[in-house]
Amino acid sequence: MEQLTVKPVLDRLIIKQSEGKKEVAGMIIPESERQKPLRGVVVAAGPGFRNSKGEIVPMTAKVGDEVMYMEHSATKVEIDNVDYIYIKEGDLILIF
């Protein structure tokens, strides 16, 4: 797995989108969300989010996890001339 020169903050993830694996058969998607879910692998993860007491709650998703997300909740970024997805952990649909 590639080493990045950056680290996401708080509850953010950097994902390398998987080629060819863009949906899961049999998954029901609401009418308002008719775009296909995308899959990728977490390549970097922030430490977690702050709760109301200011404490850091650790992330569920870890580097190396395969995840699913919707395209509209992701931001495409380029880091070291490579395209990645930047997303909040709460916007993930599944962790495999």
Contacts in CASP RR format, 6 or more apart in sequence:
PFRMAT RR
TARGET T0000
AUTHOR 0000-0000-0000
METHOD contacts of the structure
MODEL  1
MEQLTVKPVLDRLIIKQSEGKKEVAGMIIPESERQKPLRGVVVAAGPGFR
NSKGEIVPMTAKVGDEVMYMEHSATKVEIDNVDYIYIKEGDLILIF
1 41 0 8 1.000
1 43 0 8 1.000
1 63 0 8 1.000
1 64 0 8 1.000
2 16 0 8 1.000
2 43 0 8 1.000
2 82 0 8 1.000
4 14 0 8 1.000
4 43 0 8 1.000
4 44 0 8 1.000
4 79 0 8 1.000
4 80 0 8 1.000
5 79 0 8 1.000
5 80 0 8 1.000
6 14 0 8 1.000
6 44 0 8 1.000
6 79 0 8 1.000
7 44 0 8 1.000
7 46 0 8 1.000
8 14 0 8 1.000
8 44 0 8 1.000
8 45 0 8 1.000
8 46 0 8 1.000
8 86 0 8 1.000
9 46 0 8 1.000
10 46 0 8 1.000
10 47 0 8 1.000
10 48 0 8 1.000
10 49 0 8 1.000
10 50 0 8 1.000
11 46 0 8 1.000
11 48 0 8 1.000
11 49 0 8 1.000
11 59 0 8 1.000
11 88 0 8 1.000
11 89 0 8 1.000
11 90 0 8 1.000
12 45 0 8 1.000
12 46 0 8 1.000
12 86 0 8 1.000
12 87 0 8 1.000
12 88 0 8 1.000
12 89 0 8 1.000
13 42 0 8 1.000
13 44 0 8 1.000
13 45 0 8 1.000
13 46 0 8 1.000
13 59 0 8 1.000
13 61 0 8 1.000
13 67 0 8 1.000
13 86 0 8 1.000
13 87 0 8 1.000
13 88 0 8 1.000
13 89 0 8 1.000
13 92 0 8 1.000
14 42 0 8 1.000
14 43 0 8 1.000
14 44 0 8 1.000
14 45 0 8 1.000
14 77 0 8 1.000
14 79 0 8 1.000
14 84 0 8 1.000
14 85 0 8 1.000
14 86 0 8 1.000
15 40 0 8 1.000
15 41 0 8 1.000
15 42 0 8 1.000
15 43 0 8 1.000
15 67 0 8 1.000
15 69 0 8 1.000
15 74 0 8 1.000
15 84 0 8 1.000
15 85 0 8 1.000
15 86 0 8 1.000
15 87 0 8 1.000
16 40 0 8 1.000
16 41 0 8 1.000
16 43 0 8 1.000
16 82 0 8 1.000
16 84 0 8 1.000
16 85 0 8 1.000
17 38 0 8 1.000
17 39 0 8 1.000
17 40 0 8 1.000
17 83 0 8 1.000
17 84 0 8 1.000
17 85 0 8 1.000
18 38 0 8 1.000
18 39 0 8 1.000
18 40 0 8 1.000
18 41 0 8 1.000
18 66 0 8 1.000
21 39 0 8 1.000
21 40 0 8 1.000
22 36 0 8 1.000
22 37 0 8 1.000
22 38 0 8 1.000
22 39 0 8 1.000
23 36 0 8 1.000
23 37 0 8 1.000
23 38 0 8 1.000
23 39 0 8 1.000
24 37 0 8 1.000
24 39 0 8 1.000
24 68 0 8 1.000
24 94 0 8 1.000
27 37 0 8 1.000
29 36 0 8 1.000
29 37 0 8 1.000
33 70 0 8 1.000
35 70 0 8 1.000
35 71 0 8 1.000
35 72 0 8 1.000
36 71 0 8 1.000
37 68 0 8 1.000
37 69 0 8 1.000
37 70 0 8 1.000
37 93 0 8 1.000
38 68 0 8 1.000
38 69 0 8 1.000
38 70 0 8 1.000
38 71 0 8 1.000
38 74 0 8 1.000
38 85 0 8 1.000
39 66 0 8 1.000
39 67 0 8 1.000
39 68 0 8 1.000
39 69 0 8 1.000
40 66 0 8 1.000
40 67 0 8 1.000
40 68 0 8 1.000
40 69 0 8 1.000
40 85 0 8 1.000
41 64 0 8 1.000
41 65 0 8 1.000
41 66 0 8 1.000
41 67 0 8 1.000
42 61 0 8 1.000
42 62 0 8 1.000
42 63 0 8 1.000
42 64 0 8 1.000
42 65 0 8 1.000
42 66 0 8 1.000
42 67 0 8 1.000
43 63 0 8 1.000
43 64 0 8 1.000
43 84 0 8 1.000
44 63 0 8 1.000
45 59 0 8 1.000
45 61 0 8 1.000
45 62 0 8 1.000
45 63 0 8 1.000
45 89 0 8 1.000
46 59 0 8 1.000
47 56 0 8 1.000
47 58 0 8 1.000
47 59 0 8 1.000
48 56 0 8 1.000
48 57 0 8 1.000
48 58 0 8 1.000
48 59 0 8 1.000
48 89 0 8 1.000
49 56 0 8 1.000
49 57 0 8 1.000
49 89 0 8 1.000
50 56 0 8 1.000
50 57 0 8 1.000
51 57 0 8 1.000
59 89 0 8 1.000
60 89 0 8 1.000
60 95 0 8 1.000
61 67 0 8 1.000
61 89 0 8 1.000
61 92 0 8 1.000
61 95 0 8 1.000
65 95 0 8 1.000
65 96 0 8 1.000
66 95 0 8 1.000
66 96 0 8 1.000
67 92 0 8 1.000
67 93 0 8 1.000
67 94 0 8 1.000
67 95 0 8 1.000
67 96 0 8 1.000
68 92 0 8 1.000
68 93 0 8 1.000
68 94 0 8 1.000
68 96 0 8 1.000
69 85 0 8 1.000
69 87 0 8 1.000
69 91 0 8 1.000
69 92 0 8 1.000
69 93 0 8 1.000
70 91 0 8 1.000
70 93 0 8 1.000
73 87 0 8 1.000
73 88 0 8 1.000
73 91 0 8 1.000
74 85 0 8 1.000
74 86 0 8 1.000
74 87 0 8 1.000
74 91 0 8 1.000
75 85 0 8 1.000
75 86 0 8 1.000
75 87 0 8 1.000
76 83 0 8 1.000
76 84 0 8 1.000
76 85 0 8 1.000
76 86 0 8 1.000
77 83 0 8 1.000
77 84 0 8 1.000
77 85 0 8 1.000
77 86 0 8 1.000
78 84 0 8 1.000
END
